[in-house]
Amino acid sequence: MSLSQRLLRIARQALDELADGLREPAAHADARRELEEALAGPRYHPKPPPPPPPPHPLKDHYDALGAPVGADLATVEKIWRRQVLENHPDRFMHDPAKQQRASDRLRRLNAAHDVLVRELNRGEGE
């Protein structure tokens, strides 16, 4: 077989393969789809982030006092005394509106202080 005949035969085979690829029978289509899925990577569905931890049960009381969450009894007492001095209604005798706000604030401070002291003393007794 001459060189030109071999080249002609190779060209015909290539054309036949190309024609088969253009027609794309069902088996080729399935293989192509599988290949495209494999190349695209796995279908990754990330897990949702874990829920945030529940807030400290006394966080609102610590916030009302302006104390850091988890502060010890001495710190709570110190902050409470300072807040009471700053927010006492007698400091605002000249302005009734400020006196009322201070009175409300003092009520909230005392309520938060009572709850925190009770809980912190309970923790010490255990």
Secondary structure as UniProt FT lines:
FT   HELIX           3..23
FT   HELIX           26..40
FT   TURN            57..58
FT   HELIX           59..65
FT   TURN            69..70
FT   HELIX           73..87
FT   HELIX           89..92
FT   TURN            93..94
FT   HELIX           96..125
//
